[in-house]
């Protein structure tokens, strides 16, 4: 059950995966949800399914974000959006992938904060939920730029708590391990090879598991802020470096 102070939410990256699952979960709790993503068609389908409000825009565009969010008295902001990019060592990361990660995972988050935090502070209530990653706090090979941006989210979450001290606005960072959303397939040139490597035989988390975690931190009494939550599959070891495979690839 959502905290009564949580009535209206904005969820970014809502066209698929964790974002779409979160929209469904928050609508189940009765929140008015504004679902944000660049892809209009899946948002339209999600709106027809859940009754959410679809907002098709690029969160890297500050003017568009300020204009779209300006009339929304958001009690909840879920910063979930993240682009799909290839896995590569730092010296091989393409400029396009670097730009996409920085634009969405860093600039986009800052734009969303600029559009929502002043209103939260003025009303004396609000909850910011940042979707981080185990890659932001642990070392994984082959995805350094993604990890850098998620490490920035980890640092930002700490700083937000200091900057919002005494405001009544809560900040939660959720850092998942492997979630079977299909996002891992973008890491590989061969998507079928990616499916075998990351999903077949593994009991990964599901998008709905992370949505439940978001609902949990939002449901906490106002006196309680779940500041950091790391969520891993039972079969993924501490730090995420090893994952027990139950079935053959």
C-alpha positions as CSV (number, residue, x, y, z in Angstrom):
1,X,0.0,0.0,0.0
2,X,1.5,3.3,-1.0
3,X,2.3,6.0,1.5
4,X,-0.7,8.4,1.5
5,X,1.7,11.2,0.7
6,X,2.4,9.5,-2.6
7,X,-0.4,10.5,-5.0
8,X,1.2,11.4,-8.3
9,X,4.3,9.8,-9.9
10,X,6.6,10.3,-12.9
11,X,8.4,7.2,-14.2
12,X,11.1,7.5,-16.8
13,X,12.1,4.8,-19.2
14,X,8.5,3.6,-19.0
15,X,8.1,2.0,-22.4
16,X,9.6,-1.4,-21.4
17,X,11.2,-3.5,-18.7
18,X,11.4,-2.1,-15.2
19,X,9.8,1.2,-16.1
20,X,6.7,-0.4,-17.6
21,X,6.5,-2.9,-14.6
22,X,6.7,0.1,-12.2
23,X,3.9,2.0,-13.9
24,X,1.7,-1.1,-13.6
25,X,2.6,-1.5,-10.0
26,X,2.0,2.1,-9.0
27,X,-1.3,2.2,-10.9
28,X,-2.3,-0.9,-8.9
29,X,-1.6,1.2,-5.7
30,X,-3.9,3.9,-7.0
31,X,-1.3,6.5,-8.0
32,X,-1.7,8.8,-10.9
33,X,1.3,7.9,-13.1
34,X,2.9,9.9,-15.9
35,X,4.9,7.4,-18.0
36,X,7.8,8.9,-19.8
37,X,9.9,7.5,-22.7
38,X,10.9,8.4,-26.2
39,X,8.9,5.7,-27.9
40,X,5.3,6.8,-28.3
41,X,3.7,3.5,-29.5
42,X,4.5,1.4,-26.4
43,X,3.5,4.3,-24.1
44,X,0.2,4.5,-25.9
45,X,-0.4,0.8,-25.3
46,X,0.7,1.1,-21.7
47,X,-1.7,4.0,-21.2
48,X,-4.6,2.0,-22.7
49,X,-3.7,-1.0,-20.4
50,X,-3.2,0.9,-17.1
51,X,-4.8,4.3,-17.4
52,X,-1.4,6.1,-17.0
53,X,-0.7,9.3,-18.8
54,X,1.8,8.9,-21.6
55,X,4.5,11.5,-22.1
56,X,6.7,10.8,-25.2
57,X,9.8,12.9,-24.9
58,X,13.6,12.8,-24.6
59,X,14.6,13.5,-21.0
60,X,18.0,14.8,-22.3
61,X,16.1,17.8,-23.6
62,X,15.8,20.1,-20.6
63,X,13.3,22.5,-22.2
64,X,11.0,19.6,-23.1
65,X,11.2,18.1,-19.6
66,X,10.6,21.4,-17.9
67,X,7.6,22.1,-20.1
68,X,6.1,18.6,-19.7
69,X,6.6,18.3,-16.0
70,X,5.9,21.9,-15.1
71,X,2.2,21.4,-14.5
72,X,2.6,18.1,-12.6
73,X,2.7,18.2,-8.8
74,X,4.8,15.1,-8.6
75,X,5.1,13.4,-5.2
76,X,7.3,10.6,-6.7
77,X,10.0,10.7,-9.4
78,X,11.4,7.3,-10.5
79,X,14.6,7.9,-12.5
80,X,14.7,4.6,-14.4
81,X,15.5,5.4,-18.0
82,X,18.8,4.0,-19.4
83,X,19.8,3.5,-23.1
84,X,20.7,0.1,-24.6
85,X,24.4,0.1,-25.7
86,X,27.0,-2.5,-26.7
87,X,29.5,-3.9,-24.2
88,X,33.1,-2.7,-24.9
89,X,36.3,-1.8,-23.0
90,X,36.8,1.9,-22.3
91,X,39.1,2.5,-25.3
92,X,36.6,0.9,-27.7
93,X,33.4,2.6,-26.5
94,X,31.8,4.4,-29.5
95,X,31.1,8.2,-29.2
96,X,27.5,7.4,-29.9
97,X,27.2,5.0,-27.0
98,X,29.1,7.5,-24.7
99,X,26.7,10.3,-25.7
100,X,23.6,8.1,-25.2
101,X,24.7,7.0,-21.7
102,X,25.7,10.5,-20.5
103,X,22.6,12.1,-22.0
104,X,20.1,9.8,-20.4
105,X,21.8,8.4,-17.2
106,X,23.3,11.7,-16.1
107,X,21.9,14.7,-18.0
108,X,18.4,13.3,-18.2
109,X,18.3,12.6,-14.4
110,X,19.5,16.1,-13.7
111,X,16.8,17.5,-16.0
112,X,14.1,15.5,-14.2
113,X,15.3,16.7,-10.8
114,X,15.3,20.3,-12.0
115,X,11.7,19.9,-13.1
116,X,10.4,18.2,-10.0
117,X,12.4,18.9,-6.9
118,X,11.5,22.6,-6.4
119,X,7.8,21.6,-6.2
120,X,8.5,18.8,-3.8
121,X,10.5,21.1,-1.5
122,X,7.8,23.8,-1.6
123,X,5.1,21.2,-0.7
124,X,7.4,19.6,2.0
125,X,7.0,16.1,0.7
126,X,8.2,13.9,-2.1
127,X,10.2,10.8,-2.9
128,X,13.0,10.4,-5.5
129,X,13.8,6.8,-6.5
130,X,17.0,6.5,-8.5
131,X,17.6,3.2,-10.4
132,X,21.3,2.5,-10.0
133,X,23.0,-0.8,-10.7
134,X,25.4,-3.2,-9.1
135,X,27.8,-2.0,-11.8
136,X,27.9,1.3,-10.1
137,X,29.2,0.0,-6.9
138,X,31.1,-3.2,-8.0
139,X,33.6,-3.9,-10.7
140,X,32.4,-5.6,-13.9
141,X,34.5,-6.0,-17.1
142,X,33.4,-4.8,-20.5
143,X,30.9,-2.1,-19.5
144,X,32.9,0.8,-18.1
145,X,31.0,3.8,-19.4
146,X,27.6,2.3,-18.3
147,X,29.2,1.6,-14.9
148,X,30.6,5.2,-14.7
149,X,27.2,6.7,-15.2
150,X,25.6,4.4,-12.6
151,X,28.4,5.3,-10.2
152,X,27.4,8.9,-10.8
153,X,23.9,8.0,-9.8
154,X,25.2,6.4,-6.6
155,X,27.1,9.6,-5.8
156,X,24.2,11.8,-6.7
157,X,21.8,9.9,-4.5
158,X,24.1,10.5,-1.5
159,X,24.5,14.2,-2.4
160,X,20.7,14.6,-2.8
161,X,20.1,13.4,0.7
162,X,22.4,16.1,2.0
163,X,21.1,18.8,-0.2
164,X,17.5,17.9,0.8
165,X,18.2,17.5,4.5
166,X,15.2,18.7,6.5
167,X,13.0,19.2,3.4
168,X,10.7,16.2,3.9
169,X,11.8,14.8,0.5
170,X,13.1,11.2,0.6
171,X,15.8,9.7,-1.7
172,X,16.1,6.0,-2.4
173,X,18.6,4.3,-4.6
174,X,17.8,0.8,-5.9
175,X,20.8,-1.1,-7.3
176,X,19.7,-4.4,-9.0
177,X,21.8,-7.3,-10.1
178,X,20.9,-9.2,-13.3
179,X,17.3,-8.5,-14.3
180,X,15.8,-10.4,-17.3
181,X,14.4,-7.5,-19.2
182,X,16.2,-8.1,-22.5
183,X,18.5,-5.2,-22.0
184,X,21.5,-7.5,-21.8
185,X,20.9,-8.6,-25.3
186,X,22.0,-5.2,-26.5
187,X,25.4,-5.9,-25.0
188,X,26.2,-8.5,-27.7
189,X,26.4,-8.2,-31.5
190,X,24.5,-11.5,-31.7
191,X,21.3,-11.3,-29.6
192,X,20.8,-15.0,-29.6
193,X,24.3,-15.5,-28.2
194,X,23.4,-12.8,-25.6
195,X,20.3,-14.8,-24.6
196,X,22.4,-17.9,-24.1
197,X,25.1,-16.1,-22.2
198,X,23.0,-14.1,-19.9
199,X,19.6,-15.8,-19.5
200,X,19.5,-19.5,-20.4
201,X,19.9,-21.6,-17.3
202,X,19.9,-18.7,-15.0
203,X,17.2,-17.7,-12.5
204,X,17.5,-14.0,-12.9
205,X,15.4,-11.2,-11.3
206,X,12.3,-10.1,-13.2
207,X,11.2,-6.5,-13.9
208,X,8.2,-7.1,-11.6
209,X,10.6,-7.8,-8.7
210,X,12.2,-4.4,-9.0
211,X,8.8,-2.7,-9.3
212,X,7.8,-4.4,-6.0
213,X,10.9,-3.0,-4.4
214,X,10.0,0.5,-5.6
215,X,6.5,0.0,-4.2
216,X,8.0,-1.1,-0.9
217,X,10.3,2.0,-0.4
218,X,7.4,4.2,-1.3
219,X,5.1,2.5,1.2
220,X,7.4,3.1,4.1
221,X,6.1,5.6,6.8
222,X,7.3,9.1,6.2
223,X,9.8,8.8,9.1
224,X,11.6,6.0,7.3
225,X,13.8,6.4,4.2
226,X,15.2,3.3,2.5
227,X,18.3,5.1,1.3
228,X,20.0,2.2,-0.5
229,X,18.8,-1.2,-1.6
230,X,20.9,-3.7,-3.5
231,X,18.8,-6.6,-5.0
232,X,20.4,-9.7,-6.5
233,X,19.2,-13.0,-7.7
234,X,19.6,-15.7,-5.1
235,X,22.0,-17.5,-7.4
236,X,24.2,-14.4,-8.0
237,X,27.1,-14.1,-5.6
238,X,27.9,-11.1,-3.5
239,X,29.2,-8.4,-5.8
240,X,27.7,-10.1,-8.8
241,X,30.9,-11.6,-10.0
242,X,29.6,-15.2,-10.2
243,X,26.2,-16.5,-11.1
244,X,25.2,-20.2,-10.5
245,X,23.8,-21.7,-13.7
246,X,21.1,-24.3,-13.0
247,X,20.6,-25.5,-16.5
248,X,22.7,-26.1,-19.5
249,X,23.1,-23.4,-22.1
